[in-house]
Amino acid sequence: MQGRIWIALGLALLAGPALAKDKVKTDADLSGWIGTWTAGPEQEITISPGENGGLTVDGYASYGAEDPEKAAIGAINVGGFAGEIPADWIEGNNVTIASTGDEIIPTSEAGQYDCWVDMTLNGDALEVDDNGQCGGLNVTFFGTYTKR
C-alpha cells in the first residue's frame, strides 16, 4: 500500500509542473515577436498573432535577386516557410520549427530534407539559424533580424 502512495504522489508531481508550464506558455506575452523582420535585402520573416494564442509565421529568402547579372540569366534561388506555430511550442524567447513546404511541424517529425528554423528573440533582435534545407542553393535564413 505504501508503495502505491509514493507512485501516485510521484505521478502527481510529474504531471503538475508540466500542466503549469503549458499554462504559462499559453498565457505568455508574444507581442515582442510580432512584426516584419529583415536580415538583409533577401531575408524576411513576418510574424503575426496566430490562432489559439500562438504565432503565424511567413519566411521568405532568396539568393541572387539583388545581383543584376544573376537576375538577368534567371540564376535566382528562393526558399521559404509558412504556417501556424502553436503557443506551447514557444519556450520563453525561443522556438524551433520544421517545415515540409506545406505546413509547420514539430522538429521531432521532420524528415532528413525538411527545413528547420530556430528563432530566438533577443531584445530588439531576432536571431535565426536553419539547417540549409529551406530553399535553393545558397538560400539561408541564418542571421540577425531587426524589425522593419
C-alpha positions as CSV (number, residue, x, y, z in Angstrom):
1,M,0.0,0.0,0.0
2,Q,2.8,2.4,0.9
3,G,4.5,1.9,-2.5
4,R,1.3,2.8,-4.3
5,I,1.0,6.1,-2.4
6,W,4.6,7.0,-3.4
7,I,3.9,6.1,-7.0
8,A,0.7,8.1,-7.1
9,L,2.4,11.1,-5.4
10,G,5.3,10.8,-7.9
11,L,3.0,10.8,-10.9
12,A,1.1,13.8,-9.5
13,L,4.3,15.7,-9.0
14,L,5.4,14.9,-12.5
15,A,2.1,15.9,-14.1
16,G,1.8,19.1,-12.0
17,P,4.7,21.1,-13.4
18,A,4.0,20.0,-17.0
19,L,0.5,21.3,-16.8
20,A,1.6,24.5,-15.1
21,K,4.3,25.0,-17.7
22,D,1.8,24.6,-20.6
23,K,-0.5,27.2,-18.9
24,V,2.4,29.7,-18.6
25,K,3.3,29.2,-22.3
26,T,-0.2,29.7,-23.5
27,D,-0.6,33.0,-21.5
28,A,2.8,34.3,-22.4
29,D,3.1,37.8,-23.9
30,L,4.2,37.2,-27.5
31,S,3.9,40.8,-28.6
32,G,7.7,41.2,-29.0
33,W,7.7,38.6,-31.8
34,I,5.1,40.5,-33.9
35,G,6.3,42.4,-36.9
36,T,8.2,42.1,-40.1
37,W,11.9,41.2,-39.5
38,T,14.7,41.5,-42.1
39,A,18.3,40.4,-42.0
40,G,19.2,41.9,-45.4
41,P,17.5,42.6,-48.7
42,E,17.0,38.9,-49.4
43,Q,15.8,37.7,-46.0
44,E,12.4,38.5,-44.4
45,I,10.3,36.9,-41.8
46,T,6.8,38.2,-40.9
47,I,5.3,37.1,-37.6
48,S,1.7,37.9,-36.6
49,P,-0.7,36.8,-33.9
50,G,-1.9,33.2,-34.6
51,E,-4.8,31.1,-33.7
52,N,-5.2,29.9,-30.1
53,G,-2.6,32.3,-28.8
54,G,0.3,31.1,-31.0
55,L,2.0,32.8,-33.9
56,T,1.6,32.8,-37.6
57,V,5.0,32.9,-39.4
58,D,5.9,33.6,-43.1
59,G,9.5,33.5,-44.1
60,Y,11.0,34.2,-47.5
61,A,14.6,34.2,-48.5
62,S,16.4,34.4,-51.9
63,Y,19.9,34.2,-53.3
64,G,20.9,36.3,-56.3
65,A,17.8,38.5,-56.5
66,E,19.9,41.6,-55.7
67,D,22.6,40.7,-58.4
68,P,21.6,42.1,-61.8
69,E,23.7,39.6,-63.7
70,K,22.2,36.6,-61.8
71,A,18.7,38.1,-62.2
72,A,19.3,38.6,-66.0
73,I,20.0,34.9,-66.5
74,G,17.4,33.6,-64.0
75,A,20.0,32.4,-61.5
76,I,17.9,33.3,-58.5
77,N,17.2,30.7,-55.8
78,V,14.4,31.1,-53.4
79,G,13.0,29.4,-50.3
80,G,10.5,29.8,-47.5
81,F,8.3,28.5,-44.8
82,A,4.9,29.5,-43.5
83,G,2.2,28.4,-41.1
84,E,0.9,28.4,-37.6
85,I,3.2,27.9,-34.5
86,P,1.2,26.7,-31.5
87,A,1.8,28.7,-28.3
88,D,3.0,25.7,-26.4
89,W,5.9,25.3,-28.9
90,I,7.3,28.6,-27.8
91,E,9.7,28.2,-24.9
92,G,10.4,31.6,-23.4
93,N,12.2,33.5,-26.1
94,N,12.9,30.6,-28.4
95,V,11.0,28.4,-30.9
96,T,12.3,25.8,-33.2
97,I,10.1,24.6,-36.1
98,A,10.3,22.4,-39.1
99,S,8.5,22.9,-42.5
100,T,7.6,20.3,-45.1
101,G,6.9,23.1,-47.6
102,D,3.2,22.7,-46.9
103,E,3.0,23.2,-43.2
104,I,4.9,23.9,-39.9
105,I,5.6,20.7,-38.0
106,P,7.5,19.8,-34.8
107,T,11.2,19.2,-35.5
108,S,10.7,15.7,-34.0
109,E,8.5,14.9,-37.0
110,A,10.8,16.4,-39.6
111,G,12.4,14.3,-42.3
112,Q,16.0,14.5,-43.4
113,Y,15.4,17.1,-46.1
114,D,12.7,19.1,-44.3
115,C,13.6,22.7,-43.5
116,W,14.1,23.6,-39.8
117,V,14.4,27.0,-38.4
118,D,15.4,28.1,-34.9
119,M,14.4,31.6,-33.8
120,T,15.4,33.3,-30.6
121,L,14.0,36.7,-29.6
122,N,16.9,38.7,-28.1
123,G,15.6,42.1,-27.1
124,D,15.0,44.1,-30.3
125,A,16.7,41.4,-32.5
126,L,15.6,38.0,-33.8
127,E,18.5,35.5,-34.0
128,V,17.7,32.9,-36.6
129,D,19.5,29.7,-37.7
130,D,18.5,27.0,-40.1
131,N,19.7,23.6,-41.4
132,G,20.4,24.7,-45.0
133,Q,17.3,22.9,-46.3
134,C,14.9,25.8,-46.6
135,G,15.3,26.6,-50.3
136,G,17.6,26.5,-53.3
137,L,21.4,26.7,-53.4
138,N,22.8,29.3,-51.0
139,V,19.4,30.3,-49.6
140,T,19.5,30.7,-45.9
141,F,17.6,32.3,-43.1
142,F,20.7,32.5,-40.9
143,G,21.3,35.9,-39.4
144,T,20.3,38.6,-37.0
145,Y,17.0,40.2,-37.9
146,T,15.6,43.6,-37.0
147,K,12.1,44.9,-37.3
148,R,11.4,46.9,-40.4
